[in-house]
Amino acid sequence: MTEPKSSGRRDFFKTSAVVLAATTVGAGAVQAAEKKRKYVTEDHWGQKGDVKLYIYRKQLADGVKNKPVLFLVHGSSFSGRGGFDLQVKNHPNYSFMEEFAN
């Protein structure tokens, strides 16, 4: 008795459904983990002569002391906070500062 040939298209859709389900579940777990993380943020102002400098600090609130510091500087007349710490709904891991804080 010969076995019926399996449809390549059918196998493709079965595999795609499994991959899609695993990816969706995995993404949900990542988003849930991201929501659980807490950060400590601080706003400061420095002054160099007549020029005021805005300073924004963000760190993971995990109680660990003496962590290395990453100092981000930009050369524009607008705050770098929007570029360094951009928050986009439904897109975890988008903030440059949060990635380095983690």
Secondary structure, DSSP 4 states (H G I P E B T S, - for coil): -PPPPPPHHHHHHHHHHHHHHHHHHHHHHHHHHHHH--EEEEEEEEEETTEEEEEEEEEE-S---S---------SSS-THHHHS---TT-TT--HHHHHH-
